[in-house]
Amino acid sequence: MECNQALIRAVPYPTRKTPVHPRLSLRVRTAILVPVIVLPSACSGSDSIAGPIPGPGPGGGNNGGTPTITATSASVAGYRAVGDSVHVFADYLASNASQLFDHWSGDVGVLADPTAEHTTFIWNAQSVRLTAVYRTIAPWHPVQTTVSGVDFWYYVPQNPNGIIFAFHGSGGSAANWFTHAENLRFSRAAVADGYGVAALSSHDRTSQQWTLTPISTANPDVQNVQSALARLQASGLISPSTPRYAVGASNGGRMTVRIAQVLGWNAVVNYVSQGDPDTLMMASTTPTAFYMRRNDSQALVNWQDAQRYSMNMQARGVPSEFVLWGRSPLYPKKFARIPGIDDAASIAIFNALNAAGLMDAGGYLLSDPTTNPGPWQAAIPPAYRGGALSANIGALLDDAFAEHGFFSDMNERALAFIKRHP
C-alpha cells in the first residue's frame, strides 16, 4: 500500500468489564475497537491534475491521454504511480457564501470517504470521473457584541439543532471562528446543518489564553460562557433544552473538557489537544472526539495521550473517537479558501512557493512551515506578506504539513459525531 493511502485500523483495548454508563444502556464486555485514521508523514505525491494524467511534478507532461482522472468543481493531487493514492479536494471559494460542499457524484465507489470534501482513492490505472456537488445555503453574518468585557460572536439559525461553543487557541479571539479560513469553513458547515455557532474571547486578554483553574463555576471563563448562554436564551435563540457542544483547538481544546465537565454538555470535539488534567480525562463521561496532527510540534500536545484517553473512554462505555491525520499535497486552488484571495491569487501563491523550491515534485512541503517559516514568508508574493492574509496562508501551509492548528478536513466527521449526541 502506498504511504498516502488512508489507513483505518481497529486498535484493540484489553477486554474488561465496565459499569453501565449513565447515558448508555450497553454494558461493554468485549474488546474495544478504536478507529484510527492515519496518513503517514513521510510521503510524496503529485501536483493538482485534471484530465489526462501528466508526468511527474507540477505542470508535468502528458503520458498519452489515457487513462484520465477528470474532476469537475474539484482539484486532484497525489502520487501518480499505479497502486498509489490520489487526493481529491472539493474546490472552495471563500467569497461565495451561498455554496457549500454536499457530496460527490460520478465514480464515488473508488473514494475512501465519499462524504468528505477532502478524500482519497487508489489509482489502479483506471479512468475516474468525479464531480463535487454543492448545496445552496442562505448567506449569514455573525452578531458581534461583548459579554463581561470580552468579544462575543455568534450566529444562531431559527430552531437550532444545538448550540456549538467554539474555543480559540492561544493568542486567538472569538473572531477566529468567523474570519480565519479553516475555522470559518467549520462554522459555515455547522450552520448549514442547523446548528448555532458561538465564540467568546478568553477572559485573560494579556496571554489570550483560557483560564484553566479552578475547574468549577468559579472560573471566570466558565462564568462568561454561562452569561453568553443566558443572553442567547433571553433573546429566544435557544431554550434550556437546546443541546450544548464544545469545539476547541489547542489551548481551546483544554478548555472544552473543563466546560463540558462543569456544565454537563452533550459532547466535545477537540482539535490538536488531548485535554487535561489526566484525572479529568480518565474519569470524563462526556462523549469526546480527538482530532490530532501527525507532525504537531507543540510541546504540550501529545497524540498518544489523546489516543489513550479515547481508548479509556470507550472501555468505560463513553463514546469517543480518535483520528491522527497526516500531511497532504498543496494544489493551485488551495489558498482560494482564504477570504480575500481568489483563484488567480491562489495560483500565484502556489506558483511562487513551487518556484522557490519549497515543495517536492508532488506538491508536498519539504520543511515545516511552523518551525521554519522564513522561506515561505519570503517566497509568497509581496501583496500577501504580513497581516491576516499571511497568517491564513501560514495556517494552510501548516494544514498541508500536518502541523499544529485547526484543520477543516474533519468537518463532516466532527458534525457527524455531534449529531450522534443530541
Secondary structure by P-SEA (a helix, b strand, c coil): ccccccccccccccbbbbccccccccccccbbbbbbbbcccccccccccccccccccccccccccccbbbbccccccccccccbbbbbbcccccccccccccccccccccccccccccbbbbbccbbbbbbbbbbbbcbbbbbbbccccbbbbbcccccccbbbbbbbccccccccccccaaaaaaaaaaaaabbbbbbbcccccccccccccccccccaaaaaaaaaaaaaaaacccccccbbbbbbcaaaaaaaaaaaaaacccbbbbcccccccaaaaaacccbbbbbbbcccccccccaaaaaaaaaaaaaacccbbbbbbbbbbbccccccccccccaaaaaaaaaaaaaaccccccccccccccccaaaaaacccccccccaaaaaaaaaaaaaaccccccccaaaaaaaaaaacc
